Amino acid sequence: MFFGNLRQDWAEFVLTELGRQRFEPVTFGPESRAFHHRCEVDGYLALHRLRERLEAGEVAATLASEVPAVPTDSSWLQSRRARLCLHLARQAERDGEEVLALTLYQQAGDGPSGLAEARIRRLRLMERRGDFAAAFALAASAESPGEQEAQALGRLLPRLRRRLGLAAQPPEPEPETPRWRLELPRAACVERAVCEHLGRPEAPVVYVENLLLNGLFGLLCWPALFAPLPGAFFHPFHAGPADLYRDDFVSRRRALFETCLAHLDDGSHAQAILATWRDKQGIASPFVHWEGLSAELLERALAAIPAAHLRACFERFLGDLRVNRAGLPDLIQFLPPGEEGRCATASSR
């Protein structure tokens, strides 16, 4: 009841009291509670038990009829229900129960809490079943798809057009990306070997995979990420909002993110980022890895990376926070004045 889940326990209190972990203080009101009515508790427990039974090996066809309805005004419970329907649908598809899988994918993908993955899997299954016209009509009618869904539709729609004998749409031109090849002796860590090979005292190379851009984003957008919206924080022990990877996470906070990103437009972003780095040091965040973000690294990056480039990166993050935050870049080199640009980035292949 307190945590809103069955994963956390009293150890959270002990570790926090001992100073082993720190969390951002968030204002809690009655609207912040995980459960407001008995039916919500019952619904949560029923969903949890069904997931356990699915993982224990029960067939999806047996469990699908027992999926409970949950209150429509509880978006986080609706999201949990959608996630269960997605897992049931995937199992039904593996079991050859394609009609049931389509029904469950539809349930998982419909509504404000619907999952993009479910909508994509439904279309792919329709395509495999030969329902090309229905799949094309459904795909073409997608409204404001997120980035993950838009990319999947970008691959699916041309195939369906060919299947239906429709005229192909001209593809968007691919951007040209500079590439160069470097051969070095075998090393335990290829990235660190490249750092040593390319780095110069006046132009250091730093291994920053998943640290730098994520950290800059997390520090600049801290107020938006930790805004006490209903369904985001249920208790004082959240490392990040509970709805972080829900499809509606960004849309619910769009105005808050715009306020944070506005620092990039007026040039105050460096001051804002460094102030948050000082004030929030050590507090758990889903984007900030404190051990890898020194003041020197932040100051070098903020001096070298144009604000417009950071905005482009952060907008890309917001298109799909789960996917787009990964692995960019592996390495960054800070170039001295006079060399082309102020920094260069690279990813290994």
KOLSE-907049 format. One record per residue (C-alpha): residue number from 1; x, y, z. Coordinates in steps of 0.2 Angstrom, whole numbers. Example, Ala and Ser with C-alpha at 12.3 -4.5 7.8 and 13.67 -1.06 7.14 Angstrom:
# residues 2
num, x, y, z
1, 62, -22, 39
2, 68, -5, 36
# end
This chain:
# residues 349
num, x, y, z
1, 0, 0, 0
2, 14, 12, 4
3, 26, 8, -10
4, 13, 5, -23
5, 22, -11, -28
6, 28, -28, -22
7, 46, -25, -25
8, 52, -13, -12
9, 52, -16, 7
10, 58, -9, 24
11, 76, -10, 17
12, 73, 6, 8
13, 71, 15, 25
14, 86, 7, 32
15, 98, 11, 18
16, 91, 29, 17
17, 93, 31, 36
18, 111, 25, 35
19, 115, 37, 21
20, 118, 24, 8
21, 105, 31, -4
22, 98, 48, -6
23, 82, 53, -16
24, 75, 69, -22
25, 62, 76, -10
26, 45, 77, -18
27, 29, 85, -11
28, 16, 72, -8
29, -3, 75, -7
30, -18, 64, -7
31, -17, 63, -26
32, 0, 56, -25
33, -6, 40, -16
34, -4, 24, -27
35, -21, 18, -22
36, -37, 28, -18
37, -50, 14, -18
38, -51, -4, -13
39, -55, -9, -31
40, -38, -2, -36
41, -29, -13, -24
42, -39, -28, -29
43, -35, -24, -48
44, -16, -22, -44
45, -15, -39, -35
46, -25, -48, -48
47, -14, -41, -62
48, 1, -47, -52
49, -5, -64, -49
50, -9, -66, -67
51, 9, -61, -72
52, 16, -74, -60
53, 5, -87, -67
54, 11, -83, -85
55, 29, -84, -79
56, 25, -100, -71
57, 20, -108, -88
58, 1, -106, -89
59, -5, -104, -106
60, -11, -87, -112
61, -28, -93, -118
62, -32, -98, -100
63, -27, -82, -92
64, -33, -70, -105
65, -51, -72, -99
66, -46, -67, -81
67, -38, -50, -85
68, -48, -38, -74
69, -55, -21, -78
70, -46, -7, -69
71, -52, 11, -65
72, -50, 22, -81
73, -45, 36, -70
74, -29, 27, -64
75, -17, 29, -78
76, -3, 19, -70
77, -15, 4, -67
78, -21, 5, -85
79, -3, 5, -90
80, 1, -11, -80
81, -15, -19, -87
82, -9, -15, -105
83, 8, -22, -101
84, 1, -38, -95
85, -10, -39, -111
86, 6, -37, -121
87, 15, -51, -112
88, -1, -62, -114
89, -2, -58, -133
90, 16, -62, -136
91, 14, -79, -127
92, -2, -82, -137
93, 7, -78, -153
94, 21, -90, -149
95, 8, -103, -145
96, 0, -101, -162
97, -16, -93, -155
98, -15, -79, -167
99, -33, -73, -166
100, -32, -71, -147
101, -15, -63, -149
102, -22, -49, -161
103, -36, -46, -148
104, -24, -44, -134
105, -12, -33, -144
106, -27, -22, -148
107, -32, -21, -129
108, -14, -17, -125
109, -12, -4, -138
110, -29, 6, -137
111, -33, 21, -126
112, -22, 34, -118
113, -11, 21, -109
114, -9, 10, -124
115, 8, 4, -129
116, 17, 8, -145
117, 25, -10, -145
118, 8, -18, -144
119, 2, -8, -159
120, 17, -12, -169
121, 16, -31, -165
122, -2, -31, -170
123, 2, -24, -187
124, 16, -36, -190
125, 5, -51, -185
126, -8, -44, -197
127, 5, -43, -211
128, 11, -61, -208
129, -7, -67, -208
130, -9, -58, -225
131, -22, -45, -219
132, -13, -32, -230
133, -27, -20, -233
134, -33, -20, -215
135, -15, -18, -209
136, -12, -4, -221
137, -28, 6, -216
138, -23, 4, -198
139, -5, 9, -200
140, -10, 24, -211
141, -22, 30, -198
142, -10, 31, -184
143, -11, 48, -175
144, 4, 57, -169
145, 15, 41, -167
146, 30, 42, -155
147, 47, 40, -163
148, 48, 21, -160
149, 31, 18, -168
150, 35, 31, -182
151, 51, 21, -186
152, 42, 5, -187
153, 28, 12, -198
154, 42, 19, -209
155, 47, 1, -212
156, 30, -7, -213
157, 20, 5, -224
158, 32, 3, -239
159, 30, -16, -238
160, 12, -15, -237
161, 11, -3, -252
162, 21, -16, -262
163, 9, -30, -256
164, -6, -20, -261
165, 1, -14, -278
166, 1, 4, -272
167, 13, 18, -278
168, 29, 19, -268
169, 32, 35, -259
170, 50, 43, -262
171, 61, 38, -247
172, 69, 52, -237
173, 87, 55, -241
174, 100, 47, -228
175, 111, 60, -220
176, 130, 58, -224
177, 140, 53, -209
178, 159, 55, -210
179, 168, 38, -206
180, 186, 33, -204
181, 194, 17, -200
182, 207, 15, -186
183, 217, -1, -183
184, 225, -4, -166
185, 233, -19, -157
186, 220, -29, -147
187, 216, -22, -131
188, 204, -26, -116
189, 194, -11, -119
190, 194, -4, -137
191, 187, 13, -132
192, 200, 16, -119
193, 213, 11, -132
194, 206, 24, -144
195, 207, 37, -130
196, 225, 33, -128
197, 229, 33, -146
198, 220, 49, -151
199, 221, 59, -135
200, 233, 74, -134
201, 237, 85, -119
202, 229, 100, -128
203, 215, 89, -135
204, 210, 75, -123
205, 198, 61, -128
206, 186, 55, -114
207, 176, 39, -113
208, 158, 45, -109
209, 147, 31, -116
210, 129, 35, -108
211, 136, 47, -96
212, 138, 64, -103
213, 123, 68, -114
214, 112, 59, -102
215, 119, 68, -87
216, 118, 85, -96
217, 100, 81, -100
218, 96, 75, -82
219, 103, 90, -74
220, 95, 103, -85
221, 78, 95, -85
222, 78, 90, -66
223, 63, 100, -62
224, 53, 92, -76
225, 59, 74, -72
226, 54, 76, -53
227, 38, 86, -55
228, 25, 78, -43
229, 12, 74, -55
230, -1, 61, -51
231, 5, 43, -54
232, 23, 49, -54
233, 29, 47, -36
234, 20, 37, -23
235, 33, 37, -9
236, 49, 46, -4
237, 61, 32, -11
238, 59, 35, -30
239, 75, 36, -40
240, 64, 43, -54
241, 46, 45, -59
242, 36, 29, -60
243, 29, 33, -77
244, 46, 37, -85
245, 45, 25, -99
246, 26, 26, -102
247, 21, 33, -119
248, 13, 48, -111
249, 27, 53, -100
250, 33, 68, -111
251, 16, 74, -116
252, 11, 76, -98
253, 26, 86, -95
254, 29, 95, -111
255, 27, 113, -104
256, 39, 109, -90
257, 52, 102, -102
258, 50, 117, -113
259, 54, 128, -98
260, 69, 118, -95
261, 75, 118, -113
262, 72, 137, -114
263, 89, 139, -104
264, 97, 133, -120
265, 89, 147, -130
266, 94, 161, -119
267, 112, 155, -115
268, 108, 151, -96
269, 110, 132, -98
270, 128, 131, -92
271, 124, 140, -76
272, 108, 130, -73
273, 116, 113, -76
274, 131, 117, -65
275, 120, 124, -51
276, 110, 108, -51
277, 126, 97, -51
278, 131, 106, -35
279, 114, 106, -27
280, 109, 89, -31
281, 126, 80, -29
282, 123, 61, -25
283, 104, 61, -26
284, 97, 46, -36
285, 92, 51, -54
286, 88, 39, -69
287, 100, 50, -80
288, 114, 56, -69
289, 128, 45, -65
290, 137, 55, -52
291, 154, 46, -52
292, 156, 49, -70
293, 152, 67, -71
294, 166, 78, -64
295, 165, 97, -64
296, 179, 98, -76
297, 170, 86, -89
298, 154, 96, -87
299, 163, 113, -90
300, 173, 107, -105
301, 157, 100, -113
302, 147, 115, -110
303, 160, 126, -117
304, 162, 115, -132
305, 145, 109, -137
306, 134, 123, -145
307, 117, 125, -136
308, 108, 122, -152
309, 116, 105, -153
310, 111, 101, -136
311, 93, 105, -139
312, 93, 94, -154
313, 100, 80, -144
314, 88, 82, -130
315, 73, 84, -141
316, 79, 67, -149
317, 79, 60, -131
318, 61, 66, -128
319, 56, 56, -144
320, 59, 40, -135
321, 68, 41, -118
322, 70, 22, -116
323, 79, 20, -133
324, 87, 36, -138
325, 97, 38, -122
326, 108, 23, -126
327, 126, 24, -131
328, 128, 41, -138
329, 143, 45, -140
330, 156, 32, -135
331, 170, 45, -135
332, 172, 63, -136
333, 187, 74, -140
334, 188, 92, -134
335, 198, 101, -148
336, 208, 117, -145
337, 204, 133, -153
338, 209, 134, -171
339, 204, 116, -175
340, 188, 112, -184
341, 174, 113, -172
342, 176, 113, -153
343, 173, 94, -150
344, 172, 78, -160
345, 162, 62, -155
346, 163, 44, -161
347, 154, 28, -158
348, 163, 11, -160
349, 156, -2, -173
# end
